[in-house]
Amino acid sequence: MDKVRLGIIGMGNIGKYHADYILNRKITRCELVAVCDAITAPLERFKPLKIFTDGGQLIRSGDVDAVIIATPHFQHTTLGIAALRAGVHTLVEKPISSHKADAERLIAEHKLHPQVVFAGMFQLRTEPRYLKIQKLINEDLGQLVRVNWINTDWYRTEAYYASGGWRATWKGEGGGVLLNQCLHNLDTLQWLCGMPARVRGFCQLGRFHQIEVEDNVTAYLEWANGATGAFISSTGEAPGTNRFEIVGTRGRLVLENNRLAFTRNEMDMLQFSQSAKQGFVKPEVWNVDVPFNDAVLPHAVMVQNFVNAILDGEPLIAPGEHGIHSVELANAMLYSSLRGETVELPMDGSAWEMELNRLIAGSTLQKKVAKVAADDFAGSFRK
Ligand SMILES: NC(=O)c1ccc[n+]([C@@H]2O[C@H](COP(=O)([O-])OP(=O)(O)OC[C@H]3O[C@@H](n4cnc5c(N)ncnc54)[C@H](O)[C@@H]3O)[C@@H](O)[C@H]2O)c1
């Protein structure tokens, strides 16, 4: 094979976005040949591509070597399993599943077909600002001490929530801001700092919107080495903040307003504390403004990597298996909040699945769906 024949299942906001840059030849050695959506009317403009209404039919058609699954979250598991089983290379949108137990099912299917490429869409991993943070953590920051991410610039209006019947419902999505908007940040957090050992979440359900899931979250995190952190997110706060602060024994990194500042301790703070002769002194610091470029189309970088993995065996930026961690963090914060207790990680995925099924069964929300005015969807991930 020297070219990947690709299909996209789920042609809503992000499915169409992927289709547009692929059709604009931003990806080499890849041809978009088929698209699929449960509602076909908006797909007319994609002719002469093959058009399907059923994801399973597209997968089994023989027309595609690979698929991007861009449906609502619950179908990521069912369609992902169907694609892996059929030997079709699979790139699943985030979250890879709606909850940890489903993510385990998806990953277990991939174990049966290891020759099939299975990737997750975690495009923040391609962004130079996060790659610089990764390099600084690995090389300069010393031992991890504290991680604080105030991640409240995910503001969404009622019109957004009304734009899809599945949105912000237990049944359609399985969670709120944690599983949808800031899931990218949860992936980035654990990709950079590793998984915490325990989590205590405080989630407010429908605090700012007519929804049944969480739209306001404060969580405390603790790592095995004693490092601690806070993760705060919201879809109801304007103007909102995006401040990511990572403290190590060799200094502090702050990413805010698209600027990365490294305040570097000339001496490791623990060594300094042990060797200093005076009581109120601190290590000297260097203030470093860390330069980085803006990534060109992070989603396209991910899709090109997926294609290269299929054709050349290039290592994946985000193997599908990695996607379970962000799902687990999102689930654990919610589960902890609902139970009023700390959750140790790895958490029991089946316990949360049972709790989620109870929430689905007890749901009384009457969801109002309305068409939204034309919007700059791509603006939602340019921040
Ligand atoms: N990586 C990113 O930056 C990013 C951005 C936005 C959304 N997403 C993810 O992509 C997914 C879709 O989000 P969206 O905002 O595009 O939603 P959306 O509601 O705009 O689109 C979903 C589409 O899937 C279709 N659909 C539903 N069930 C289907 C099925 N069984 N088979 C085929 N089509 C089906 C719907 O008709 C709809 O057109 C979500 O999981 C979301 O988390 C990722």
The ligand as an SDF file (V2000), in Angstrom:
LIG
                    3D

 44 48  0  0  0  0  0  0  0  0999 V2000
  -10.0770   16.8620   18.7590 N   0  0  0  0  0  0  0  0  0  0  0  0
  -10.8100   17.9440   18.8140 C   0  0  0  0  0  0  0  0  0  0  0  0
  -10.3020   19.0570   18.7740 O   0  0  0  0  0  0  0  0  0  0  0  0
  -12.3190   17.8130   18.9130 C   0  0  0  0  0  0  0  0  0  0  0  0
  -13.1090   18.9510   18.7080 C   0  0  0  0  0  0  0  0  0  0  0  0
  -14.4970   18.7950   18.7500 C   0  0  0  0  0  0  0  0  0  0  0  0
  -15.0720   17.5560   19.0110 C   0  0  0  0  0  0  0  0  0  0  0  0
  -14.2750   16.4810   19.2480 N   0  0  0  0  0  0  0  0  0  0  0  0
  -14.8820   15.1670   19.5370 C   0  0  0  0  0  0  0  0  0  0  0  0
  -15.5090   14.6960   18.3440 O   0  0  0  0  0  0  0  0  0  0  0  0
  -16.7520   14.0490   18.6450 C   0  0  0  0  0  0  0  0  0  0  0  0
  -17.8820   14.7410   17.8820 C   0  0  0  0  0  0  0  0  0  0  0  0
  -17.9960   16.0720   18.3180 O   0  0  0  0  0  0  0  0  0  0  0  0
  -18.7150   17.1850   17.4010 P   0  0  0  0  0  0  0  0  0  0  0  0
  -18.5700   18.4710   18.1320 O   0  0  0  0  0  0  0  0  0  0  0  0
  -18.2380   17.0840   15.9940 O   0  0  0  0  0  0  0  0  0  0  0  0
  -20.2220   16.6860   17.5080 O   0  0  0  0  0  0  0  0  0  0  0  0
  -21.4260   16.9630   16.4990 P   0  0  0  0  0  0  0  0  0  0  0  0
  -22.6740   16.7170   17.2270 O   0  0  0  0  0  0  0  0  0  0  0  0
  -21.2050   18.2850   15.8160 O   0  0  0  0  0  0  0  0  0  0  0  0
  -21.2070   15.8230   15.3860 O   0  0  0  0  0  0  0  0  0  0  0  0
  -21.4140   14.4560   15.6200 C   0  0  0  0  0  0  0  0  0  0  0  0
  -21.9540   13.8570   14.3240 C   0  0  0  0  0  0  0  0  0  0  0  0
  -22.0180   12.4400   14.4560 O   0  0  0  0  0  0  0  0  0  0  0  0
  -23.2260   11.9940   13.8180 C   0  0  0  0  0  0  0  0  0  0  0  0
  -23.5470   10.6760   14.3650 N   0  0  0  0  0  0  0  0  0  0  0  0
  -24.0830   10.3640   15.5700 C   0  0  0  0  0  0  0  0  0  0  0  0
  -24.1560    9.0300   15.7260 N   0  0  0  0  0  0  0  0  0  0  0  0
  -23.6450    8.4820   14.5990 C   0  0  0  0  0  0  0  0  0  0  0  0
  -23.4380    7.1500   14.1490 C   0  0  0  0  0  0  0  0  0  0  0  0
  -23.7510    6.0990   14.9070 N   0  0  0  0  0  0  0  0  0  0  0  0
  -22.8980    6.9640   12.9090 N   0  0  0  0  0  0  0  0  0  0  0  0
  -22.5600    8.0080   12.1320 C   0  0  0  0  0  0  0  0  0  0  0  0
  -22.7410    9.3080   12.5000 N   0  0  0  0  0  0  0  0  0  0  0  0
  -23.2560    9.5350   13.7130 C   0  0  0  0  0  0  0  0  0  0  0  0
  -24.2440   13.0690   14.1200 C   0  0  0  0  0  0  0  0  0  0  0  0
  -25.3210   13.0600   13.2100 O   0  0  0  0  0  0  0  0  0  0  0  0
  -23.3780   14.3350   14.0020 C   0  0  0  0  0  0  0  0  0  0  0  0
  -23.4120   14.8690   12.6760 O   0  0  0  0  0  0  0  0  0  0  0  0
  -16.9190   14.1130   20.1550 C   0  0  0  0  0  0  0  0  0  0  0  0
  -16.5270   12.8890   20.7110 O   0  0  0  0  0  0  0  0  0  0  0  0
  -15.9900   15.2320   20.5840 C   0  0  0  0  0  0  0  0  0  0  0  0
  -15.4520   15.0520   21.8710 O   0  0  0  0  0  0  0  0  0  0  0  0
  -12.9230   16.5820   19.1780 C   0  0  0  0  0  0  0  0  0  0  0  0
  1  2  1  0
  2  3  2  0
  2  4  1  0
  4  5  1  0
  4 44  2  0
  5  6  2  0
  6  7  1  0
  7  8  2  0
  8  9  1  0
  8 44  1  0
  9 10  1  0
  9 42  1  0
 10 11  1  0
 11 12  1  0
 11 40  1  0
 12 13  1  0
 13 14  1  0
 14 15  2  0
 14 16  1  0
 14 17  1  0
 17 18  1  0
 18 19  2  0
 18 20  1  0
 18 21  1  0
 21 22  1  0
 22 23  1  0
 23 24  1  0
 23 38  1  0
 24 25  1  0
 25 26  1  0
 25 36  1  0
 26 27  1  0
 26 35  1  0
 27 28  2  0
 28 29  1  0
 29 30  1  0
 29 35  2  0
 30 31  1  0
 30 32  2  0
 32 33  1  0
 33 34  2  0
 34 35  1  0
 36 37  1  0
 36 38  1  0
 38 39  1  0
 40 41  1  0
 40 42  1  0
 42 43  1  0
M  CHG  2   8   1  16  -1
M  END
$$$$
